C-alpha cells in the first residue's frame, strides 16, 4: 500500500512540475491532483518529497475553493514560477506570423512535419522552450492557437514514444518500474496515437509493471 501511495505521489508531483507543457494546463492537472490525492497516505508521502509541501498546500487550496480549478496561487508555482513568467513578453513579427501560418496550414502529425516546424529560424530562437514560447506569442490568435495545439500534441507524442523506447531498450529495474508508473498517464495518452506499434509498446510497459507487482 505504501509503495502504491509513493508511486501516486510521485506521479502527482510530475504533473505539478510539468503543468506548463500539459495540454489543458492547470484546468486539466488540478482535477487529477484533487482526485488522486484523496488517500491520506498519498499526502503523507508528498510531505517527504521535494516541493511536496507546496503541492499539498495547492491541493488544500483547491479543495477549500480558495483557488479556482483552472488556476494556482503564484506563491505555490513550481520552480518558483520561472517556467510560467518567462513567456509573458514574447512576440513575433508580422512576417514571422505569416511564415508560421503557412507552416501550420501544411502541418501533418508526422516527425518530418514536426522537424520542418522546428527548422524555422524564429522557432530555433526559443531553444528548448519553443512549444510554450510560440503558444504564448500567438495566444491572441484563436486560429493559430488551435493549429499549434496539434504541433504540441505531436511533439509530446514523439517525446513519449522516445521515452518508452529508451526504457524498453534498457535492463528494467525497480527504478524503471517507478518511472513507468509515474508516467503511465502520458504513455496511455500518446502511445495509442502510433497505432499497433504504440499499443504494443504500451502493452509491454504494462506487462513489466504488473510482473513486479
Buried (B, 14 or more C-beta within 10 A) or exposed (E): EEEBBBBBBBBBBBBBBBBBBBEEBBEBBBBBBBEBBEBEBBBBBBEEBEBBEBBBBBBBBBEEEEBEBEBBEEEBBBEEEEBBEBBEEBEBEEEBBEBBBEBBEEBEBEEEBBEBBEEBEBBEEBEEBBBBBBBBBBEEBEEBEEBBEBBBBBBBBBBBBEBBEEBBEEEBEEEBBBBBBBBBBBBEBBBBBBEEEBEEBBEBBBEBBEEEE
